[in-house]
Amino acid sequence: MSSGTAAQPGVVVDIGNLPILLRSDDAQLREMLQRRYRGFLASDRMPQFQLQIELHEGQQEPDADADVEVRRSGDGWALRRGDFAATWVNRSGCGRVLQSRNPYAIDSVLRILHSLLLASRGGFLLHAASAIRNGRAFLFAGVSGAGKTTISRLAPPDVILLTDEVSYIRREPGGYRACGTPFAGELATSGENVSAPIAAVYLLEKGEQNRIEPAEPSEGLRALLRNILFFAQDQELVNSVFQSACDFASALPLCRLTFSPEERVWELIT
């Protein structure tokens, strides 16, 4: 990143301790970004990366449900969906985004970008709710309908919610840390911008009774792999993410959490 970028109009969004400067000449878009990422803004931090955002105003509403395409492009990546097209250069840590005027486009770009950045650092994004209790983080993984939002809603007052949708996992010396994200699910609210060491991962199942059972290692790893968010069709990085998942699964307890929708389930999470 060149030294002059900090003076350009934009906002610094710090997710997972990786601050990214989102630049735009459009004041309305900058205001939208400030509202969308409130709680994750870090104007006092020097950004490690930057994205220049430009707007296109098409005649038709772009298709945000179109398939995401992420492919290698020189020393970087090309990202595309119906509502955005982006490029990223690894060496400079800079990228450009052409998108429609909506918060979902840049949200998706940031998810993809963080998944790529984490892949080389031993971490990943996981389709899971996560929360902090007594200074330790707990992850609740599962496909849509497994109960991530439900267990988040049931959390008692002493629990700090990191996300009900996309958990951010960083590998650090001595273990793994879960970080809050603004990537919300059905709760439609951002998590807290804090982090804590991960104590356990729970694979969610709905049932009539609340119980925790150890998962078989192979079962836990398969469930983990099903819920990792990774978009690039690149064999080298896919292998890296697979190894990261194996390392993560061998380092932490992976359990099945069967629960009914009642607050008492949190008596098991300590």
C-alpha positions in Angstrom: 0.0 0.0 0.0 1.3 3.4 -0.9 1.8 5.9 2.0 -0.7 8.4 0.4 -3.8 6.1 0.6 -4.6 7.0 4.2 -5.5 10.5 3.1 -8.1 9.4 0.5 -11.8 9.4 1.5 -12.8 6.1 2.9 -13.4 4.1 6.1 -11.2 1.5 7.8 -13.0 -1.7 8.6 -11.2 -4.0 11.1 -12.4 -7.6 11.1 -10.2 -10.2 12.7 -7.4 -7.7 13.4 -6.9 -7.2 9.6 -7.9 -3.6 9.0 -8.9 -2.8 5.4 -9.4 0.7 4.0 -12.5 0.9 1.9 -12.1 3.9 -0.4 -14.8 5.7 -2.4 -15.4 9.1 -3.9 -19.1 8.6 -3.3 -20.2 10.3 0.0 -23.4 8.4 0.2 -21.7 5.0 -0.1 -19.2 6.0 2.6 -22.0 6.9 4.9 -23.6 3.5 4.1 -20.4 1.7 4.9 -20.0 3.6 8.2 -23.5 2.5 9.2 -23.1 -1.0 8.0 -19.8 -1.6 9.8 -20.4 0.5 12.9 -18.5 -1.2 15.8 -15.8 -2.5 13.3 -14.5 0.9 12.2 -10.9 1.7 13.1 -10.0 5.2 12.0 -7.0 5.2 14.4 -5.4 2.1 12.8 -3.1 2.0 9.8 -4.8 -0.3 7.3 -2.9 -3.3 6.0 -5.0 -3.6 2.8 -7.2 -1.4 0.7 -10.1 -1.7 -1.7 -11.2 1.1 -4.1 -14.9 0.9 -4.6 -16.6 2.2 -7.7 -20.3 2.2 -8.5 -22.2 1.2 -11.6 -25.8 2.1 -12.0 -27.4 -0.5 -14.3 -30.8 -0.4 -15.9 -31.8 -3.7 -14.1 -31.4 -4.8 -10.5 -28.3 -7.0 -10.4 -28.6 -10.6 -9.4 -27.1 -10.9 -6.0 -28.0 -14.6 -5.9 -25.9 -15.5 -8.9 -23.0 -17.9 -8.4 -19.8 -16.5 -7.0 -16.7 -16.9 -9.2 -13.2 -16.6 -7.6 -10.2 -17.4 -9.8 -6.5 -16.7 -10.0 -5.5 -13.6 -12.0 -1.8 -13.0 -12.2 -0.5 -12.2 -8.7 -3.9 -12.1 -7.3 -7.6 -12.9 -7.8 -10.6 -12.0 -9.8 -14.0 -12.1 -8.0 -17.3 -11.9 -9.7 -21.0 -12.2 -8.9 -24.1 -10.6 -10.4 -23.8 -7.5 -8.3 -20.0 -7.0 -8.2 -16.8 -7.6 -10.1 -13.5 -7.2 -8.2 -9.7 -7.7 -8.6 -7.1 -8.2 -5.9 -3.3 -8.0 -6.1 -1.5 -10.0 -3.4 1.8 -8.2 -3.6 0.4 -4.7 -3.1 -2.5 -5.7 -0.8 -4.8 -3.6 -2.9 -7.9 -4.2 -4.9 -10.7 -2.6 -6.9 -14.5 -3.3 -6.7 -17.1 -2.4 -9.2 -20.5 -2.9 -7.6 -24.1 -1.8 -7.3 -25.1 0.6 -4.5 -26.0 -1.9 -1.9 -24.3 -3.2 1.3 -24.5 -6.8 0.3 -22.1 -6.6 -2.5 -19.1 -5.3 -0.5 -20.2 -7.6 2.4 -19.6 -10.6 0.0 -16.4 -9.2 -1.3 -15.1 -8.8 2.3 -16.1 -12.4 3.2 -14.3 -13.7 0.1 -11.2 -11.6 0.7 -10.9 -12.6 4.4 -11.3 -16.2 3.4 -8.3 -15.8 1.0 -6.2 -13.9 3.6 -6.9 -16.5 6.3 -6.1 -19.4 4.1 -2.4 -18.5 4.1 -2.5 -18.0 7.9 -3.9 -21.3 9.1 -7.4 -19.9 9.7 -10.8 -19.8 8.0 -14.4 -18.6 8.1 -16.9 -21.1 9.4 -20.7 -21.2 9.0 -21.2 -21.1 12.7 -22.5 -19.0 15.5 -19.9 -18.1 18.2 -19.9 -16.5 21.6 -17.7 -15.7 24.5 -18.4 -16.9 28.0 -16.1 -16.6 31.0 -13.3 -15.4 28.7 -13.5 -18.4 26.3 -15.1 -18.7 22.9 -17.5 -21.4 21.9 -18.5 -22.2 18.3 -21.9 -23.6 17.2 -21.6 -25.0 13.7 -24.3 -26.3 11.4 -26.1 -25.9 8.1 -29.1 -23.6 7.7 -31.8 -24.6 10.1 -29.5 -26.4 12.6 -30.1 -23.8 15.3 -27.3 -21.3 15.1 -29.7 -18.3 15.4 -31.8 -20.1 18.0 -28.9 -20.8 20.3 -27.7 -17.2 19.9 -31.2 -15.9 20.9 -31.2 -18.1 24.0 -27.8 -16.8 25.2 -27.9 -15.4 28.8 -26.8 -11.8 29.6 -23.2 -12.9 30.6 -22.6 -14.2 27.0 -20.9 -11.9 24.4 -22.2 -12.8 20.9 -19.5 -12.8 18.2 -21.8 -13.8 15.3 -24.9 -15.9 14.6 -23.8 -16.7 11.1 -20.1 -16.5 10.1 -17.4 -17.2 12.6 -13.9 -15.9 12.1 -11.1 -18.2 13.2 -7.5 -17.1 13.5 -4.6 -19.4 14.2 -2.2 -17.9 16.8 0.9 -19.2 18.6 -0.5 -21.7 21.2 -4.0 -22.1 19.8 -7.0 -20.6 18.0 -9.0 -17.4 18.5 -12.5 -16.5 17.5 -13.2 -12.9 16.5 -16.4 -11.1 16.2 -17.8 -10.3 12.7 -20.4 -7.9 11.3 -21.6 -10.8 9.1 -25.1 -11.3 10.5 -27.7 -14.0 10.0 -31.3 -14.1 11.0 -30.6 -11.9 14.0 -29.8 -9.1 11.6 -27.3 -7.6 14.0 -23.5 -7.5 14.1 -21.5 -9.3 16.6 -19.2 -7.6 19.1 -15.8 -6.6 17.9 -13.9 -8.6 20.5 -12.1 -12.0 20.5 -11.2 -14.9 22.8 -9.4 -18.2 22.7 -11.6 -21.0 21.4 -12.5 -23.7 24.0 -14.7 -26.0 22.0 -16.8 -26.5 18.8 -20.3 -27.8 19.0 -22.1 -29.5 16.0 -25.7 -28.5 16.4 -28.6 -30.9 16.3 -32.2 -30.1 17.5 -33.8 -32.6 19.8 -36.0 -33.0 22.9 -33.2 -33.1 25.5 -30.1 -31.0 26.0 -26.9 -33.1 25.9 -23.3 -33.0 24.8 -21.5 -36.0 23.3 -18.0 -36.3 21.9 -18.0 -36.5 18.1 -16.0 -39.2 16.3 -12.9 -37.5 14.9 -13.9 -38.4 11.3 -17.4 -37.1 11.9 -16.2 -33.9 13.4 -13.8 -33.2 10.5 -16.5 -33.9 7.9 -18.9 -31.5 9.6 -16.2 -28.9 9.9 -15.3 -29.2 6.2 -19.0 -28.9 5.2 -19.3 -25.6 7.1 -16.1 -23.9 6.0 -16.7 -20.9 3.7 -14.2 -21.0 0.9 -15.0 -19.8 -2.6 -11.8 -20.1 -4.7 -11.4 -23.1 -7.1 -7.7 -23.2 -6.5 -6.1 -26.6 -5.6 -3.2 -25.2 -3.7 -5.4 -23.1 -1.4 -8.0 -25.8 -1.1 -5.2 -28.1 0.2 -4.1 -25.4 2.6 -7.6 -25.0 4.0 -8.1 -28.8 4.3 -4.8 -29.0 6.3 -6.0 -26.0 8.4 -9.2 -27.9 9.2 -7.4 -31.0 10.1 -5.0 -29.1 12.4 -8.0 -27.3 14.0 -10.0 -30.5 14.5 -7.1 -32.2 16.2 -6.4 -29.3 18.5 -9.9 -28.7 19.9 -12.8 -30.7 21.3 -15.5 -31.2 18.7 -18.8 -32.4 20.2 -22.4 -32.9 19.2 -24.7 -30.6 21.0 -28.3 -31.8 20.9 -30.7 -29.1 22.3 -34.3 -28.0 22.6 -35.1 -24.3 22.2 -34.9 -23.4 25.9 -32.4 -21.3 27.8 -31.3 -24.2 30.0 -29.1 -25.4 27.2 -26.6 -22.7 28.1 -26.1 -24.4 31.5 -24.0 -26.9 29.5 -21.8 -24.2 28.0 -19.2 -23.1 30.6 
